[in-house]
Amino acid sequence: QWLAWTSTSIVLFAACLSSFIPELYIHHYFFLIGNTCWATVGFLWKEKSLLFFSLCLNVVYFLGLVV
């Protein structure tokens, strides 16, 4: 349960960064970290939908970094 709450906190922090200081682009890294943690939670809980959703979001954020 602690990993789920930590993941949520990281993703919320990333959302705040993207809203208040989007020009820094650091929020992409926090989104990647938070969603990777959520993917781990999905794997541990055997929740395929959560795992799939988190991995897809990681692809989006990674593309946001490189494109």
N, C-alpha and C positions, 0 to 999 in steps of 0.2 A: 504494500500500500504506500510505503514511503516513496518508492520510485515513481509511482503515478503522480503523487503530489509534487514531487520535485520537478517532474517533466512539465506539469501544468504551470508551475511557477516560472520555469525557464521560458516557455512559450508565451506566457503573459508578459514577461519582461521584454521579450523580443518584439511583441506587438506594440508595447509602449515605445520602444526605441524606434520602430518603423514609423510610428505616428508623430513623434516629437522631434527626432533628428534623423530623418530618412537619408539625408545627404551623406552620412557616414558609411552606410551600407553594412555596418557591423551587425545589424539585426539579422541578416541572412545566416551568419554563423550561429547565433543563438537559436534561430529557428531550426537549423540543422541539428544542433545538439539536443534541443528539446524533443524534436520529432524522432530522432534516433533513440532517445530514451523511451518515448512512447511506443516505438516499434519493438523495443525490448520488452516492454510491459505486455504488448499484444502477443508476443511470442510466449512469454512466461504464463500468461493467462489462457493461452490457446484460443485467442480471439482473432480469427483470420481477418475479419473486417477491419479491426483496429490496426493490425499489422500492415495490411494492404494500404489503408488510408495514410498511415504514417510514412510508409516507403514512397508512396506517390507524392506526398508533400515534400519529401526530401529531394526527389527528382526536380520538382518545381523550384525549390530554393537553390539547389545546386546550379540549375540553368540560369537562375537570376544572378548568380555570382560570375559565371563564365561568359554569359552573352551580353 
